[in-house]
Amino acid sequence: MLTAAFPFSLPVPLHRLLAGLAVLLGAGFLVADVPYRRAAGNDPITVVYVGAEDCGPCRAWRRDERPSFMKSREFSGLRYREVIATQLRDLLAEPQWPTDLADLRERVREQPGAPQWFVLHEGEVVAWEAGASAWRRAIWPAIRAHAGTRHFPDRPATAAR
């Protein structure tokens, strides 16, 4: 039996105290390993970008805005998908589109052009805009509204309006 010299007496033998501590730590590691599940109705939003390689405004957004968006705090809490055609004229070609985004493809057919963004929450479109100005005017604010923040990813919070 292990004994230790303490200036005070322990109410239980040291080996039982250490065994209890091991059990508590083990239980803590088990609980820490349980995956986090969001509450129902609190699913992350999905942002879908639609563009083309030969589209000037699309290339400008991917070069200028997308990097800061992908580094933003909001990006880590959402799902992001892209549909990028090689040529703008092929934007609606079925092979470009994943089958689960077929309904969005039909919306793009209704309002052709690029770039376009869709913000989805629980499968429903909560924002959909097209054109170079749509990102800052409508889409980024919609993302912020769902994420609870108020600034552009490349601007300090004090400069946002």
C-alpha positions as CSV (number, residue, x, y, z in Angstrom):
1,M,0.0,0.0,0.0
2,L,1.3,3.4,-1.0
3,T,1.6,5.9,1.8
4,A,2.6,9.5,1.8
5,A,3.7,11.9,4.5
6,F,1.2,14.7,4.8
7,P,1.2,17.3,7.6
8,F,-2.5,16.4,7.9
9,S,-4.4,13.1,7.8
10,L,-6.6,12.1,4.8
11,P,-10.1,10.8,5.5
12,V,-9.6,8.1,2.8
13,P,-6.5,6.0,1.8
14,L,-4.4,7.7,-0.9
15,H,-4.9,4.9,-3.4
16,R,-8.7,5.3,-3.3
17,L,-8.3,9.1,-3.7
18,L,-6.1,8.6,-6.8
19,A,-8.5,5.9,-8.2
20,G,-11.4,8.3,-7.9
21,L,-9.5,11.1,-9.6
22,A,-8.6,8.8,-12.5
23,V,-12.3,7.9,-12.9
24,L,-13.3,11.5,-12.9
25,L,-10.7,12.4,-15.5
26,G,-11.7,9.5,-17.6
27,A,-15.4,10.5,-17.5
28,G,-14.4,14.0,-18.4
29,F,-12.5,12.8,-21.5
30,L,-15.5,10.7,-22.5
31,V,-17.8,13.8,-22.3
32,A,-15.3,16.0,-24.1
33,D,-15.3,13.5,-27.0
34,V,-19.1,13.7,-27.7
35,P,-19.7,15.6,-30.9
36,Y,-21.5,18.9,-30.7
37,R,-25.0,18.8,-32.2
38,R,-26.8,22.0,-33.0
39,A,-30.3,22.4,-31.6
40,A,-33.1,21.8,-34.1
41,G,-33.9,25.0,-36.0
42,N,-30.4,26.3,-35.5
43,D,-28.7,24.8,-38.5
44,P,-25.9,26.8,-40.1
45,I,-26.6,28.8,-43.2
46,T,-25.4,27.7,-46.6
47,V,-23.9,30.2,-49.1
48,V,-23.9,29.1,-52.7
49,Y,-21.8,31.2,-55.1
50,V,-22.5,30.9,-58.9
51,G,-20.0,32.2,-61.4
52,A,-17.9,31.6,-64.4
53,E,-14.2,31.6,-65.2
54,D,-14.6,34.0,-68.1
55,C,-16.8,36.4,-66.2
56,G,-15.0,39.6,-65.2
57,P,-17.1,40.5,-62.1
58,C,-16.9,36.8,-61.0
59,R,-13.1,36.8,-61.2
60,A,-13.0,40.2,-59.4
61,W,-15.1,38.9,-56.5
62,R,-13.1,35.7,-56.2
63,R,-9.9,37.7,-56.2
64,D,-10.9,40.6,-54.0
65,E,-13.8,39.5,-51.7
66,R,-13.7,35.7,-51.4
67,P,-10.3,35.5,-49.6
68,S,-11.4,37.8,-46.8
69,F,-14.9,36.1,-46.7
70,M,-13.2,32.7,-46.3
71,K,-11.0,34.0,-43.4
72,S,-14.0,35.7,-41.7
73,R,-15.4,34.5,-38.4
74,E,-18.8,34.0,-40.2
75,F,-17.3,31.6,-42.7
76,S,-16.3,29.1,-40.0
77,G,-20.0,28.8,-39.0
78,L,-21.6,28.2,-42.4
79,R,-21.5,25.8,-45.3
80,Y,-20.1,27.2,-48.6
81,R,-20.5,25.8,-52.0
82,E,-19.5,27.0,-55.5
83,V,-20.8,26.4,-59.0
84,I,-18.2,27.7,-61.4
85,A,-18.6,27.2,-65.1
86,T,-15.7,27.4,-67.5
87,Q,-17.6,29.8,-69.7
88,L,-20.5,32.0,-68.8
89,R,-22.6,30.6,-71.7
90,D,-22.4,27.2,-70.0
91,L,-23.5,28.4,-66.6
92,L,-26.8,26.5,-66.8
93,A,-25.4,23.3,-68.2
94,E,-26.6,20.5,-66.1
95,P,-23.1,18.8,-65.5
96,Q,-22.0,22.0,-63.7
97,W,-24.7,21.6,-61.0
98,P,-24.8,19.1,-58.1
99,T,-28.2,17.4,-58.1
100,D,-29.2,18.8,-54.7
101,L,-28.8,22.3,-56.2
102,A,-31.1,21.7,-59.2
103,D,-33.8,24.1,-57.8
104,L,-31.2,26.9,-57.6
105,R,-30.2,26.2,-61.2
106,E,-33.8,26.9,-62.2
107,R,-33.8,30.2,-60.3
108,V,-30.6,31.2,-62.2
109,R,-32.4,30.3,-65.4
110,E,-35.1,32.8,-64.4
111,Q,-32.6,35.6,-63.7
112,P,-29.5,34.8,-65.9
113,G,-26.1,36.4,-65.2
114,A,-23.2,36.1,-62.9
115,P,-22.0,36.3,-60.2
116,Q,-25.0,35.2,-58.2
117,W,-25.2,34.2,-54.5
118,F,-27.8,32.3,-52.6
119,V,-28.1,32.2,-48.8
120,L,-30.0,29.2,-47.5
121,H,-31.3,28.5,-44.1
122,E,-32.8,25.1,-43.4
123,G,-33.1,24.5,-47.1
124,E,-35.1,27.8,-47.8
125,V,-33.6,30.7,-49.8
126,V,-33.4,33.7,-47.5
127,A,-31.4,35.8,-49.9
128,W,-30.7,35.7,-53.6
129,E,-29.0,38.4,-55.6
130,A,-27.0,38.8,-58.8
131,G,-24.4,41.3,-60.0
132,A,-21.2,42.7,-58.9
133,S,-22.7,45.0,-56.2
134,A,-24.9,42.3,-54.7
135,W,-22.3,40.9,-52.4
136,R,-21.9,44.0,-50.3
137,R,-25.4,45.4,-50.8
138,A,-27.4,42.3,-50.0
139,I,-25.6,39.0,-49.5
140,W,-22.9,39.9,-46.9
141,P,-25.6,41.7,-44.8
142,A,-27.8,38.6,-45.0
143,I,-24.9,36.4,-43.9
144,R,-24.2,38.8,-41.0
145,A,-27.8,38.9,-40.0
146,H,-27.8,35.1,-39.6
147,A,-24.3,35.1,-38.0
148,G,-25.1,38.0,-35.6
149,T,-22.1,40.2,-36.6
150,R,-22.1,43.7,-38.1
151,H,-18.8,44.3,-40.1
152,F,-17.3,43.4,-43.5
153,P,-14.6,40.7,-43.2
154,D,-11.9,43.0,-44.6
155,R,-12.9,46.1,-42.5
156,P,-12.5,46.8,-38.8
157,A,-15.8,46.7,-36.9
158,T,-15.5,50.5,-36.2
159,A,-15.6,51.3,-40.0
160,A,-18.7,49.4,-40.8
161,R,-21.9,51.2,-41.6
